[in-house]
């Protein structure tokens, strides 16, 4: 009996070795994630429940910051602008990215060069890209207004950055320009993994180009699309550089988004607790989005 128990113990110890080795190798990564992601997140959530400011510790105020926030009309404007910018820009990048990736899969002269040029905006730092668009869209001396006037399309320059409507259009245009290469790159990589035999079989069955795209290409890259949309939604929501450089949230806070409003509350007004509450107020949405897409991908893989 003792010998049998010892044998079982040895087998259990051997079976635990791979798991122990995995945890040992994962320990540095977990430490980095806890230090660089988990701790700042938890600390930010805690700050949103306090009256902390720059140079003062503050005290616990419960939901007072959120109550003040939801009564603030500027917060409502920033929330609406963030939602419209995120949804509009991500949807535009999704449609254009799928179309561009499909075209770049076709054989044509200098295809590799065109692909490299299509990825170029992704390599430009966000601040540099925003400054470039600021120069192009300047109300008085911008290149785009100069071209419009030179071609005779309009008789007077467009207030791209000082008009609330055109200001949001300009922010969306700059955001799409910089983020579109990421969609093209991800979709192109996903399409390259599709076996050609699937398209050939569909063509033999009489499927049109649209039907092959709909029934072969899209299902094959569904996980890639989900991951790309999730990441782009988070990045587009946090388009601080673009908004801050182009309009600064003006005029009269009409182009504010939540990250710029958090900056205004937290650093310009020295109300760190109020600034943190701006971002924490939408944190449940992003947690839900990540969980939803993750569960969908795991379900498609047969993991429960």
C-alpha positions in Angstrom: 0.0 0.0 0.0 2.8 2.4 0.9 4.7 1.6 -2.3 1.5 2.4 -4.3 1.0 5.7 -2.6 4.7 6.6 -3.2 4.3 5.8 -6.9 1.2 7.9 -7.2 3.0 10.8 -5.4 6.0 10.5 -7.8 3.7 10.6 -10.8 1.8 13.6 -9.4 5.1 15.4 -8.9 6.2 14.6 -12.4 2.9 15.9 -13.8 3.2 19.1 -11.9 6.7 19.9 -13.3 5.5 21.3 -16.6 3.0 23.6 -14.8 5.7 24.7 -12.4 8.1 25.4 -15.2 5.4 27.4 -17.1 4.8 29.6 -14.0 8.5 30.2 -13.6 8.8 31.4 -17.1 5.7 33.5 -16.9 6.7 35.1 -13.6 8.7 38.0 -15.1 5.9 38.8 -17.5 3.3 38.7 -14.8 5.5 41.0 -12.6 5.8 43.5 -15.5 2.0 43.4 -16.1 1.2 43.9 -12.5 3.7 46.8 -12.2 2.9 48.6 -15.5 -0.7 47.8 -16.0 -2.6 46.4 -13.0 -1.2 48.8 -10.4 -1.8 52.1 -12.4 -5.3 50.9 -13.2 -6.2 50.1 -9.6 -4.6 53.3 -8.4 -6.5 55.4 -11.1 -9.8 53.8 -10.0 -9.0 54.7 -6.4 -8.1 58.3 -7.2 -11.4 58.7 -9.0 -13.1 58.2 -5.6 -11.0 60.9 -3.9 -10.5 64.6 -4.0 -6.8 64.3 -4.7 -5.2 67.2 -6.6 -1.7 68.2 -7.7 0.3 68.7 -4.5 -2.5 67.6 -2.1 -3.4 64.1 -1.0 -7.2 64.7 -0.9 -9.7 62.5 0.9 -12.2 59.8 0.0 -15.4 61.4 -1.4 -17.2 58.3 -2.7 -19.3 58.9 -5.8 -19.1 62.7 -5.6 -16.8 63.1 -8.5 -19.1 61.0 -10.7 -22.2 62.9 -9.6 -20.5 66.2 -10.5 -19.4 64.7 -13.8 -22.8 63.5 -14.9 -24.2 67.0 -14.2 -21.5 68.6 -16.3 -22.7 69.5 -19.8 -19.1 69.5 -21.1 -18.8 65.9 -20.1 -21.9 65.0 -22.1 -20.4 66.8 -25.1 -17.1 65.0 -24.7 -18.9 61.6 -24.3 -20.9 62.1 -27.4 -17.9 63.3 -29.4 -15.8 60.3 -28.2 -18.6 57.9 -29.2 -19.1 59.5 -32.6 -15.3 59.7 -33.3 -14.7 56.1 -32.2 -17.6 54.5 -34.0 -17.2 56.6 -37.2 -13.5 56.3 -37.5 -13.4 52.6 -36.7 -16.2 51.8 -39.1 -14.5 53.8 -41.8 -11.2 52.1 -41.2 -12.9 48.7 -41.2 -14.6 49.2 -44.6 -11.6 50.9 -46.3 -9.2 48.4 -44.7 -11.1 45.4 -46.1 -11.4 47.0 -49.5 -7.7 48.0 -49.6 -6.5 44.6 -48.4 -8.6 42.8 -50.9 -7.2 45.0 -53.7 -3.6 44.5 -52.5 -4.1 40.7 -52.6 -4.6 41.0 -56.4 -1.6 40.7 -58.7 -0.6 44.0 -60.4 2.7 45.8 -61.2 4.7 47.2 -58.3 2.4 45.6 -55.8 5.0 45.3 -53.1 5.9 49.0 -53.4 2.2 50.0 -53.1 1.9 47.8 -50.1 4.9 49.5 -48.4 3.5 53.0 -49.2 0.1 52.0 -47.8 1.8 51.1 -44.4 3.8 54.3 -44.3 1.3 56.4 -42.2 1.4 53.8 -39.4 5.2 54.5 -39.0 4.7 58.2 -38.4 4.6 59.2 -34.7 1.2 60.4 -33.6 2.3 63.8 -32.5 4.2 64.4 -35.8 1.1 63.3 -37.8 -1.1 65.6 -35.8 1.3 68.5 -36.5 1.3 67.7 -40.1 -2.5 67.7 -40.3 -2.5 71.0 -38.3 -0.5 72.6 -41.1 -2.6 71.1 -43.8 -5.9 72.2 -42.2 -5.0 75.6 -40.9 -7.9 78.0 -41.4 -5.8 80.8 -42.9 -2.5 79.4 -44.3 -3.3 75.7 -44.6 -2.4 73.8 -47.8 -5.9 72.3 -48.2 -7.6 75.7 -48.2 -5.0 77.0 -50.6 -5.7 74.1 -53.0 -9.5 74.6 -52.7 -9.2 78.3 -53.5 -6.7 77.7 -56.3 -9.0 75.2 -58.0 -12.0 77.6 -57.6 -14.0 75.0 -55.6 -14.9 77.7 -53.0 -14.7 81.4 -52.8 -13.5 81.5 -49.1 -11.5 79.3 -46.9 -13.1 76.6 -44.8 -12.8 76.9 -41.0 -11.5 73.4 -40.6 -10.3 73.8 -37.0 -12.3 76.7 -35.6 -15.7 75.4 -36.6 -17.2 72.7 -34.3 -18.6 70.6 -37.1 -15.6 70.8 -39.4 -13.3 70.4 -36.4 -14.7 66.9 -35.6 -14.5 66.1 -39.3 -10.9 67.1 -39.4 -10.1 65.0 -36.3 -11.8 62.0 -37.8 -9.9 62.4 -41.1 -6.6 62.6 -39.4 -7.5 59.6 -37.1 -8.5 57.5 -40.1 -5.4 58.4 -42.1 -3.1 57.2 -39.4 -5.0 54.2 -38.3 -6.0 52.7 -41.7 -2.6 51.1 -42.4 -3.0 49.0 -39.2 -6.3 47.6 -40.6 -4.8 46.9 -44.0 -1.7 45.2 -42.5 -3.8 43.0 -40.2 -6.4 42.1 -42.9 -3.7 41.5 -45.5 -1.9 39.1 -43.2 -5.1 37.2 -42.4 -6.0 36.9 -46.1 -2.6 35.5 -46.9 -3.3 32.5 -44.6 -6.4 31.5 -46.5 -5.7 28.4 -48.6 -6.2 29.3 -52.3 -8.1 26.0 -52.8 -11.1 27.5 -50.9 -11.4 30.3 -53.4 -10.9 27.9 -56.3 -13.5 25.6 -55.1 -16.0 28.4 -54.6 -15.3 29.7 -58.1 -15.8 26.3 -59.6 -19.2 26.2 -57.8 -20.1 29.4 -59.6 -19.6 31.9 -56.7 -19.1 35.5 -57.7 -16.3 37.6 -56.4 -18.6 39.2 -53.8 -19.9 35.7 -52.7 -16.3 34.4 -52.4 -15.4 37.4 -50.3 -18.5 37.1 -48.1 -18.6 33.3 -47.6 -14.8 32.5 -47.8 -12.7 35.5 -46.9 -14.7 37.1 -44.1 -15.3 33.9 -42.1 -11.7 33.0 -42.5 -10.4 36.3 -41.0 -13.2 36.8 -38.5 -10.9 36.5 -35.5 -8.4 39.0 -37.1 -11.3 41.4 -37.7 -12.5 41.1 -34.1 -9.0 41.7 -32.6 -8.3 44.6 -35.0 -11.6 46.3 -34.2 -11.1 45.9 -30.5 -7.6 47.4 -30.5 -8.6 50.2 -32.8 -11.6 51.1 -30.7 -9.3 51.5 -27.7 -6.7 53.5 -29.6 -9.2 55.7 -31.4 -11.0 56.5 -28.1 -7.6 57.6 -26.7 -6.8 60.0 -29.6 -5.5 62.6 -27.3 -2.6 63.9 -29.5 -4.8 64.4 -32.5 -7.5 66.4 -30.7 -5.1 68.4 -28.5 -2.9 69.5 -31.4 -5.7 70.2 -33.9 -8.3 71.9 -31.9 -7.3 71.7 -28.2 -11.0 70.7 -27.5 -12.3 74.1 -28.8 -14.0 76.2 -29.8 -15.8 76.5 -26.5 -15.2 72.8 -25.6 -17.3 71.7 -28.6 -14.6 69.2 -29.9 -13.6 67.9 -26.5 -13.3 64.1 -26.1 -13.0 62.3 -22.8 -9.1 62.0 -22.8 -8.7 65.7 -23.4 -11.4 66.5 -20.8 -9.6 64.3 -18.3 -6.4 66.2 -19.0 -8.2 69.5 -18.6 -9.6 68.5 -15.2 -6.6 66.6 -13.9 -3.7 68.8 -14.9 -4.9 72.2 -16.0 -7.3 72.5 -13.1 -5.3 70.3 -10.7 -8.3 68.1 -9.9 -6.7 64.6 -10.3 -9.7 62.9 -8.7 -12.2 64.5 -11.1 -9.9 63.9 -14.1 -9.6 60.2 -13.2 -13.3 59.8 -12.9 -13.7 60.9 -16.5 -11.9 57.8 -17.8 -13.1 55.5 -15.1 -16.7 56.3 -16.0 -16.3 54.5 -19.3 -14.0 51.7 -18.1 -16.9 49.2 -17.7 -17.7 49.6 -21.4 -14.2 48.6 -22.5 -14.0 45.8 -20.0 -17.3 44.5 -21.4 -16.1 44.9 -25.0 -12.9 42.9 -24.3 -14.8 40.2 -22.5 -17.4 39.9 -25.3 -14.8 39.6 -28.1 -12.6 37.2 -26.1 -15.6 34.9 -25.4 -16.6 35.0 -29.0 -13.2 34.0 -30.2 -12.8 31.3 -27.6 -16.3 30.0 -28.5 -15.3 29.8 -32.2 -12.3 27.8 -31.2 -14.4 25.4 -29.2 -13.1 26.6 -25.8 -15.8 27.1 -23.1 
